[in-house]
Amino acid sequence: MNSELPDPLLVMALPIESQGVFEQAGVAVLYTGIGKINATHALTRKLAEYRHAGRTLPLVINFGTTGSHCFDTGTIVACHQFIQRDMDVTGLGFELGVTPFEDLPALLEFPAIFTALPNARCGSGDGFVTGGLTASCDVIDMEGYALAKVCRLENARFACAKYVTDGADHSAGDDWQSNLPQAAAAFLALYRALTSGVHS
């Protein structure tokens, strides 16, 4: 396998989320940085490398941490529905999450791959949530929707799993940091199960 253009392509926001476990296992990771713009830029550039090399686009796998009011901390969930929770053009009569004047639906959906995990709708936005949510989502992050949209526009397959590190509440910051090692271990196990052909 080409380590520079792997298939599947594992994408995460920050090295701290992987805790070095993938590097120790010899698995390449594309780290995008935090937020929708950084995620969009990094993944678009990477997929362009596949096209330039004449390669078929890979399965893009996003692992990341998430907050949730619906799932307990320590739960790992599969996301194949994505919304942009901070897209707000309600002042012009559009529903929350709708990007005006484009053909794509506000809710992006992909075929389920991690079928043994509970399903969760992911709401992405450029804000670390420590309070109430206004969008209809089960888990929240800062990159998932952007990665999903790039894959939809580029016709790449996309799979996403999130580890619930916090309750998106007043203690979210501390809880997120303390649960990173457990999240990384869960991601590595999930990756190994998927790439070994085991249905996860």
N, C-alpha and C positions, 0 to 999 in steps of 0.2 A: 504494500500500500504506500502511495506517495504521502510522506508525512507533511509535505507542504500543502497538498490538496487532498485531504483525507475524505473518505466517504464511509460512514457519516461524518458530517462536520459538526463538532461540538462547540456550542456558543454559550458563553457566560459573561456576565457583566464585569466581575472583578476577580482577581486572583484570590482574594481573601475568602470568596465563596467556595472555592475548590479546595482550599487549605493544602494545596500541593499534592493531593492524592492522585490526580490524573497525571501530573508530571512524573510522579514516582512509578506509575503504572505504564509510562511510555505513551500516553494518549495526548495528542495535540489538542489544545483548546484555543479558540479565538476569543480573546477578551475584548469587549467592545467599549468599556467605560460605562458610566451611569447615564441613564436617560434615553429618551426616544431618538434624539438627534445623533448622539454618539453611536447608538445601536444601528440606526439606519445607515450611517456612513460606513461603519466597519463592515457590516455584512454585505452591503452593495459592492464595496471594493473587493471583498473576498470572492464573491460569486463572479465578478468580472474576471478574476484570475482563472477560474475554471473555464469560462467561455474563451478567453484568450488562448488557453492551452488546448482547446478543442475537446475538453472534458464534459461529460454529462454532469449537470448540476447534482450535488449530493443531497442526501437527506439531511436537512438542518435540524439539529437537536438542541433545544434551549433548556438548560437546567438553571434554576435560580431560586432565590429565597422570596418569600411572600408573607404578607400579613393577611389575616382573615378574621372576619366576624362570624363566619359560618363553620369553619373547621378548627379542631383543636390543634394547639401547638404540637409539633412532632408528626403531623400528618403529611404524607406526600401525595399530591394530587396530580391528575392528568388534565391539561388544559388544551382543548381544541376549539374553543370559542374565545374571541378576543374583542374587546371594545376599548376605545380611547376615552377614558373616564374624565379627562380634563379638556376635551374638545367641547366648548360651550359657546354656541352661537344661538342660544335661545332668544336673545334680543332681536334676532331677525326672523323668529318664528320656527326655527329648526329645533328638533328634539335634542336633548343632551346626548353627546357622543356622536352626533351626525356631522360629518365634514361636508359643508355645502358644495354643490355644483361639481360632484364627482360621481362616477358610475359605480364605484364599489359600495357595498352595503356598510352600514355602521358596524354591524356584527360580522366579523370574519370567522369562518368555520373551516376546519380541516378534518380529514378522516382520523378517527381515533387510532392511535398506535399503542399506547400504554393502557391496554384494555382492562387490566386487572386492578387498576387504580381508580379511586373515586373521581368522578368528573367535576371540574370546577370551571366556571366562566371567569376569565382573567380580565381585569380592568387595569390598563396601564396609564400612567400619567407622570409628569415631571414634578412629583412632590412625594416626600416620605410621609405617609399618613399616620397621624397619631390621634385622630378623632373620627367624626362622622363621615360617611360616604354619601354621595348624591347619585352615583351611577349604579346601575343594576349589575353587580358582579359579586362573585363568591370569594375571590382572592384578588389581591392588588400587588402590582409591581411597577417597575419603571421602564421596562424594555419590551415586554412580550408582544404587545400590539405592533410595535414598530418592526420587530423581526418578522412577525406574521405577515404584515403588509408587504414588506420587501419580498418575501417568499411568494406571496400571491401575485405580485406584479411581475416577478421574474420566472414564474411557473416552476418553483422549486417545492419539493415536499417539505413539510414542517411538522415537527413533534415537539411537545413541550411538557415538562414536569416541574412542579414547584413544591418546595418544602416549606411548610408553614412554621416560621420562626417566631411569630409574634401575633398579637391580637389587634394590630393596627390601633393601639390605644396609647395612653400616657407612658407606659413602660416599654413601648415598641423598640426604642433604640437599644436599651440594655438587653432585652430579650433576644433581639436579632443577633447581637454579637455573641451572646453566650450559647446560642444554638447552632452556630456555623459549623463546628466540627461534626455534629450529628448529621447535619444536612449534607456535608461533603461525602461522608461515608455512605449515606443513602443514595446519593447520585451515582457514585462509583458502582455500587451493587446493581443499580438499575441499568446503567450503561453496559455492564458486563452481561447482564441477562439478555438485553436487547441484541447485542452484537454476537452473542453465542447462539442466537437463533431461538432462545426461549421466549415464549410470549409473556410479556410483562404487563 
